[in-house]
Amino acid sequence: MGKKRIYLNAFEMNCVGHQSPGLWTHPEDRSHQYKDSEYWIELARILEKGRFDAVFLADVLGTYDVYNGSRDAAIRQGAQSPVNDPLLVVPLMSAVTKHLGFGVTASVSHEHPYTFARRMSTLDHLTKGRVGWNIVTSYLKSAALNIGQEKQISHDERYDIASEYLDVCYKLWEGSWEDDAVKVDKENGIYTDPKKVHDINHEGKYYKIPGAHLSEPSPQRTPVLFQAGASKKGRSFAVGNAELVFIGAPTINAAKHTVKKLREDAAKAGRNPDEIKILTMVTPVIGRTEEEALAKYKEYQKHISYEGALALFGGWTGVDLAGYDLNESLEYVENNAIRSTLESFTKTDPDKKWTVEEIAKSIGVGGMGTAVVGTPEQIADSLEEWIEEAGVDGFNIAYAISPGTFKDFAEYVVPVLQERGRVPKEYEGTTLRDNLFAKGDQLPAHHPGKKYSKVKQPI
């Protein structure tokens, strides 16, 4: 393709509403059916038909209880509550698709790497190599308390834990079982050659794991690595590990600022800055005419829950806006939540001052990202503008209403992007990694995770 490819993920969560709080009250929204297998099966078919690269499943392990010092607002408004496990819907979706990938969010702060590595290997086997892992460190204090910690671990230490956690996973996925360990030799009664299965003997600051991986190597071995943190410490972690980085930016300027920092950090870390694909989040509101799109957007705005929006904002940033006047501007404060989200609303775009009301409206239809409104051609123009101006590589497409937003995008916008040479007309690989990068199923030889491989890697 002559033009830069645009990567597309559908941004979902195993809950009602997800990113646009209050929109679940819209008569056409069906996100409350997230509990039903049929909902996920239908969505998977829509996305594969629309040539989405993956469905990216967000997750949290706590409730949003910063706003007004209580979880009541989040629970009342369905702001990412209740929420079910993201990994368990993947087999449903993979059974009705052949190419669609699945990026699942799982926290290094609240699950042991030994058991987690097996769960991901299992999913990679079941999907024939279509799984990605969105590595998060968990920003909600409520999650830390419910897992049994006395308080939330500090922002920077969470990334220190993440680094060791990744090392453990790499050792299990890449180094424990050799490629030819599994024989399935019926004649001699040997399933696996024991000499080709190795203990990892990991002894670190946070984990001690002596034994071998429980699973035989899956098609990708290590799942595709997504990371969603753009703070200084988060960027450092990303450039050392991630293949794709997800950012949330309410304006092109804010995205441009974050992208520039990520690319600079990647170069300093010795990685090709263009090797890491950066995706930002947009919520498309699509109409056959501009007037229809604007009318739809106006209608969506009537369903916004300000309380739900400020509950989400409190969880993301650690800042309680309950005591603020609606016209008051937000300032940056340092804390243990998602620093990059607070930065994007306060520091990264010096031309923009955000009032509490503007924040609630922006989150109301658009969440952590932004809404783009227009005809299919105008939406495609907007996405191309983000690609050219901000330097992002693609998008997590969030929904205003589900599955309607995804259906409209797949039906009307994707064909325009395909005609412009931005989105492939057919999937080009079988595993998620090969489909994304066209360089095989497994981590590239120069990736840090490959240093644990028992097979000598070609340079």
N, C-alpha and C positions, 0 to 999 in steps of 0.2 A: 504493500500500500504506500502511495506517495505521501499522504498526510499522516500526521501523528495519530496513532490509534487511541481511541477513547475507551477506557476500561469501565465496565458498568456492573455494579453490585446493586441488588435490591436490599434496602436496609430495613430489617424486620426485628421483631422481638417476640418472645413467646408470652405475650401479654396483650391487654387491650390498649389501643391508642398509641403507644410508643412515643413518637416525637412531637405530635401536635395535640397537646392536651385539650380535651373537651370535644374534639372532632368525632369521638365515638358516638356522640348524641346525634350526628347527622343521619337522616333516614336511610341513606345509601351505604353507610359504613357497616362492614360486617366483621370488624376486628374482634368483637366480643366472641366470635366463633373460634378464637385461637385454641380453645380446648378441644376442638373436633379435628380428627384426622383428615376429614374431607376438605377442611379449610386449607391445610398445608399441601395436600395433593393437588388441589385446583391451582394454588399459587405456583407450585413447582412447574406445572404444565404451561401456565401463562409465561413464566420467566424463560423457560427453555425455548418456547416458540419465539419469544422476543430477543433471543440470543444474548441474554444477560450472562456475564461470566460466572457470577455466583450470587447466592443469597447470603447476606452477611447478618448473622443473628447476634444481636446485642444481649447483654444480661447484666443483672445486678443481684447481689446476695443480701440486700437489706432494703428497708423502706426509706423513702425520702422524708426525713424528719427534722430538717434544719429550719424550714419555714415555720415561724410562730412556735418553735421549740417542740413541735409535735408531728406525728405521722398522719394526723387526722385529715389534713388537706389532701395529701397524696392518695389516701385510701378513699376518701369521699369522691374525688375527681377521677379516679382510675389512672393516676399518673404513674405508669409503670408498676402498678399494683392492682390486683394480684399478678404474680409472675411465675411461669413454669420453667422447667429445665430446657435449655436450648438444644442440647445434644440429642434428645430423644425424638425430635421430629425429623431428624436427618434421614434415617432409614425409610420413613414414609415417602419423603420427597425423592430420594435416590431411586426408589423402586419404580417410579413412573417417568424417570428421565435417564438420559445416557451421557450427557455432557455437563449439565449445570453443576457448578461447584458449591461448596457449603463452608462458609467461614463462621466458625462457632467461637463465641466468647467464653473464656474460662480463666479464672483468677489464680495467679500464683500464690496469693496470700492466704487462701482458704482451702486448698486441696493438696494432698501429698503427691509429689511428682511420680512416685512409683506406680500408684494406682491410676493416676491420670494418664500416664504414658500408655498404659494398656487400653484405656477407653478410646484414646485417639487412634491407636493401631487398629482396634476393632472397627471403628468407623471407616478408617481408610480401606480396610479389607472389604467391608460391606458395600462401600460406594465405588469400589474398583479405582481408588486413588483420587477421589474428588473432594478431599477434606482440607480445610485450612484452619489455623488456630489464631484467633485474635487474642494476643497476650495482654492481659490487663493486671493491674496491681490492686484493684478495688479501692474506690475513693470514699465509700460510705462507712461512717463510724458505726452505724447500726449493724452492718454486716460483721465487723470486727467483734463487737460485743456479743453477738449471737453465736459466733463461732467459739467464744470462750476466752477471747483476749480481754485484758483489763481495760485497754484503751486502743485506739487506732495506732498502728505503727506509723512512724513519721514518713512523709512523702519520699524522701531520698533513700531511707533504709528499705522501703518497699522495693525500690529498684535494685538495691544490693541483693535482696532475697531473690528477685526475678533473675538476676544474672546467674546465681548458683543453680536455681531451679532449671534454667535452660541448659546449663552444663549437664545436669543429671539426665534430662530428657534426651539430649544429644547422645550421651553415652549409651542410654538404653536403646534408642532408635537406630543409631548409626553404628555403634561399636559392639553391641552385645552378641548379635547373631550375624555370622558371615553369610554372604549371598547364597552360597551353596550348602548351607547347613542342613536344610530340609531335603531329604532324599525321596520320601514316599516309595521306598524300595520294598514292594510287597513280597518279592521272591525271597529276600534275606530277612524280612521282618524288621527293617530299620526305617523308622520314620524320620528321625533326626540324628545326625552325627554329633555325639556329645562333645567331641574335640573342637567343634566349630561354634559352640555356644560358650560365651565368656562372661564371667562375673565383672561387674563394673568397678567394684571396690572404691566407691565414692565416700570420702570423708571430708566434709567441709564444715563451715561455720554453722550452717543451718540444717544440713541433712547428712545422715549417715546411711548409705545404702550399699551393702556388700554384694548382693546377688545379681543374677541375670534378668534380662527383660522377660516378661511372661509370654509375649507374643512373637510369632515368627515375623520376618520383615514384610511390611505391607508395600503396595506398589510405589508409594512415594517415600517410604520409611519415615522421614520427618514431614509432617503436614506443611502446606504452604504457610509461611509465617507472616501474619498481619500484626500490626502494633498500633495502638491508638493512644499515644501520649506525645505531646509536642512541647512540654516544659523542657528546661535545659537538661535535666537528668533523664527525662523521657526520650529526648532526641539522641542523647549519648547511647542509651540502650537500643534505640531503633536502628541507628547506623551500624551497630555491631551485630544485629541479628535479623532485622525485618526485611522481608522481600516487598511488602506493600505497607504503607503507613496511611492511616486514616486520620484526617484532621477535621475539626469543625470550625468553620469560619463564617461569620454573618455578612462579610463584605469581601469583594475581590482584593482590596488592599490588605485586609487582615490575612487572607490566604497567601497572598504574594510574600508578605513578611515572613510567615511561618515556613513556606516552601524554600525561600532563600536561605534561611537558617539551617534547615534540614540538609539541603544540598551542600552547603559549606561544611557542615559537620561531617557529612559522608566523605567528602574529599579529604578532610583532615584525618579521618580514620582509615584512609587508604582504599576506600571503595569508590567505584565509578559512581558519581552522583546521580547519573541517569538510570542506574541499575535498580534503585529503589523507586517503586511506583507510588506516587502520592495521590490519594483520593480525598476529595472533600464532599461534604453532604449538601444536597439540594432537594427541595420538595417541589416537583413540577405541578402546576395547575394549568391544565390544557383545555383549550376550546377550539372549535372549528373556525371561529373568528376571534379577533382580539377582544371585541365587546363581550362575546360569550365567556371567554376566559376570565375577564375582569369581573363579570357578573358572578361567576362561579367563586372567584376568590373572595368577593364581598360577602357572598352567602356563607362561605366557610368561616369567615371572620366572626359571623354572628354566633358560631358554636364554640368559639375560643373560651376556655376556662382560665381566667386570670389567676385564680387561686392555684389551679393545676400547674400553670406555667411557672409561677413563682416557687411552687414546691419543687419542681424539677430543677430550676435555677439554684435553689438552696442546696440541693443534693450535689449538683455538679461543681459548685464553686465554694461551698461551705459558708456562703454569705446569706444571712437571714434578712430579706427585704421587707419583712412584716412591719417594721417601724418606720420605713421610708415613706415620704410623700411621693405620689405618682409622678410628679414633675421633677423629682430630685435626680441629679446625675450620679452615676456610679463611679467609685474610685477603686483602685486596686489595693488589695490587702493580701499578705502572705499567709497561707494556711496549708492544711494537709489534704485538701480536695484536689480537683482537676485544675491545676494552675493555668494551663494553656487556655481553658475555657474562659476563665476570668480575665486573662490577658487579652483575649480576642474581643471582649466587650469593653476593655478599658485602655489598653496600651498600644495594640498593634496597628490600629488605624487612627493616627493623630487627628485626622479631619473629622472624626465622628465622635460625638458625645452621646452616650446612651442614658436616657431617663428610665425610671422604673417602668413606666407605661409602655415605652418603646420596646423594652426588653420583653415584657409580657406579650405584646403583639407579635414580635418577631418569633418568639418561641411558639406562640399559639398556632401559627401555620408556618412551620419551618424548623422548629426545634433548635438544636445546636448549630444548625446551618442557616440556610436562607430559602425563601420561596422564589421560584421563577414562574412568571405568569405570561401566557400568550398562546399563539397558534403553534402547531408542531414545528413550523419553520422558525418562529421566533424563539421557541425553547431551544432548538438546535443551535441557533445563533448565540444565545446566552451561554450555552455549554461551551461552544467554541471560543467565546470570549474569555471564559474562565481558564480554558486550556492555554490560550495565547497570552493573556495578560497576567494571570496568577502563576502559570507554569505547572499547574496540576496535571496529572495523567488520566484522571477519570473521576467517577462520582459514586458515592453511595446514594442511591435514589431512595429517599424516604417518602412515605405516603401521607397525604392529607386524609384520604379515606381508602380503606383496603377491602377488596383487592382492586377497586376502581382506578386508583392512581396508577398502579402497575399495569393494568390492562390498557389504559389510554396511552401510557408511555410506550408499551411494547407495540401497540397497534399503529400509533400515529407518529411518534417521534423517532423510534428506532429505524424505520424505513428511510426517513430523511437523512439520518446520520450514516446509514449504509450507502445511500446514493452519493453522499459527500466523501466516501472513502474513510469514514471515521470508525465504523463498527463493522467487523467481518460479517459477511452474509452467511457463512457456515462456521461451525466450530472447527478449530484447526488442530486440536489435540484430543487425547482421550482422558488423561489425568488433568486435574486442575492446574498443576504447575506447567505442564506441557502446553495446555491451552493458553495460559497467560503469557508464557515467555518463549515457547517453541524451542526449548533447549533440553528436552528430556523430562523424565518423571521426577528425578531426585534433585536434591540441593546441588548447586554447582560446586565443582571441586575446590574453588577458592573460598567457599563460605566457611566461617568459623566452626560450624557444626560438623563439618566433614573431617576435622582433624582427629576425631575419635573413631573414624572408620577403620576397620581391620584390613580393608583393601587399599593398596597403594593407589592414590588418585593421579590421573593424568594431569599435567600442568595446564 
